[in-house]
Amino acid sequence: MTMRAIKIIVEKHNDGYVAYPLGIKGVVVGEGDSYEDALADVKSAIHSHIEIFGQEVLEEEFTSPRSFCGGS
């Protein structure tokens, strides 16, 4: 499997963190009590999603080495 950088958005909410990738077809979400937990959860979800549905779920125009952390 070819490795690609995927943008992941991590949002801070009152009850924890939610993370989701950009540029992947389908619904992939991670959550956790900390930023690190949410990031690890979404990375695991991305890996499983690609393993199940194949590389075609990756959308070329969204692959990027950058990341963004949004919060309130």
N, C-alpha and C positions, 0 to 999 in steps of 0.2 A: 504494500500500500504506500503511495506517495504521500509524504507529509506536507501539509499546507498550513499556513497561519490563518486563523479564523478570528474575526473580531468577536469579542464577548462583552456584553453589557452586563454590569453588576449594579443592581439598585439596592439601596438601603431602605427598608421599610420599618415601621414601628415594631414588628414582630420578627425581624430577621432580615436576611438578604435573599434576593432573587437574581439569578443569572440566566442569560439566554444568548445564543449566538446569532450573528447576522449572516445572511447568505447561505442558509441551509434550508432546503425544501422540507416541509413538515414542521411539527411542533417539538422543540427540544428545550427543556427548562431544567434548571437546577435550583436548589434552595438550601439554606443553612442558617445556623445561628451566627456565623461569622462570615466575613468576606471570603476567607480561605475555604471554608466549608462549602459555600455556594459555588465557588470557582471549581473546586474538586468535583462536586456533584455534577455540574454541567459538562465538565470535560469527560467524565465517565459516560454521561448521557449521549454526548456527541459521538464518542467512540462506538457505543452500542448502536446508535442510529445508523452510522456509516457501515458498520459490520452487517447489519440487517438489510439495509436498503441499497447499499453500494455507493460508489464514488459519485454516481450521477446526482445525488442529493446536494452536492456542492455546487454553488453558483459561482462561476469564475470571477465576475466583476466585484464580488464582495470579499475576496480573499485579501488579507493584509496583515502585516506584522504588528500593527498598532492595536492598542486596547483602550478602553474608556471605562472609567468608574464614575457612575452617576450616583448622586445621593441627595437626600433632603436636608 
